[in-house]
Amino acid sequence: MNNKEIMSAAMAQSAVDLNCDKEAFTKKENIIVYSEKNEGARKYLQLPFVCNLVSYGNNIVASTQPQYDDIVRSYISKYDVSHCFETPNMHVLNEAFIPFGMEVCFMAEYWLPDLELLKVLPCPYETKMMEQKEFQGLYHKQWSNALCEDRKELDVLGVGAWENDTLIGLAACSADCDGMWQIGVDVLPEYRRKGIASALTSRLATEILNRNRVPFYCCAWSNIKSARNAIKSGFRPAWAEMTVKPKKLVDEMNRTD
């Protein structure tokens, strides 16, 4: 694969997720489509969307439901593409959905590898590839970015860093859809800032590509440590998403007890 093919694969998957044509993301004008369930969508998505805004930098493709068409159309017509994904403009969309028991929930930036920059970086500790069966017993908080207990069956490949017999870092990927695998990484606090995360991420990305899959990476706008790791590992920003969810779910996620 080359960079153009990687971007094309990502847009094709977003098209499945949002229920639109791949070419929709390259248009100059914003586009609204109606969300539907699709077996080919990323496994963790809850479809149909209430509202999900996606931009690859050219425009916004909004996947929503007919009853919210006026709200979404008004919003994406009023503000600049990039400003629709941030405050203060975001509050306008949030307030419009509150009477329906919905709120803005997720805001994330997604990254793809740049093949001109991606290379396996050195690790100061021993590393080894790991298969799904080796993840058993690792579903604990310290590895919760690399592995997902709710979707264990999707965690298909990883690479660990070891000091003697102790696992100190882990990058793993979930087969979220047929053609794209998402990378997550964790390093124990006392071993951070030693290049372990980027070494594991870059190696896993290379292994995923060798299996004819596209690796992708996701982090919040404000997660500077994660964004720095993506950049150092040879990834570059590709698209952004903002998702509206039921207020009940948002409140549950905000609980601290």
FENDABEL-V413837 format. One record per run of one state. SS is the DSSP state (hx for helix, st for strand, lp for the rest). FROM is the first residue (numbers start at 0). LEN is the number of residues. If there is no record, write none. Layout:
ss: [SS & SS]
from: [FROM & FROM]
len: [LEN & LEN]
//
This chain:
ss: [lp & hx & lp & hx & lp & st & lp & st & lp & st & lp & hx & lp & hx & lp & hx & lp & st & lp & st & hx & lp & hx & lp & hx & st & lp & st & lp & st & lp & hx & lp & hx & lp & st & lp & hx & lp & st & hx & lp]
from: [0 & 2 & 18 & 21 & 26 & 30 & 34 & 50 & 55 & 60 & 64 & 65 & 78 & 81 & 85 & 89 & 98 & 101 & 113 & 125 & 131 & 135 & 140 & 143 & 148 & 154 & 163 & 165 & 174 & 179 & 187 & 188 & 191 & 195 & 210 & 213 & 219 & 223 & 232 & 234 & 246 & 254]
len: [2 & 16 & 3 & 5 & 4 & 4 & 16 & 5 & 5 & 4 & 1 & 13 & 3 & 4 & 4 & 9 & 3 & 12 & 12 & 6 & 4 & 5 & 3 & 5 & 6 & 9 & 2 & 9 & 5 & 8 & 1 & 3 & 4 & 15 & 3 & 6 & 4 & 9 & 2 & 12 & 8 & 3]
//
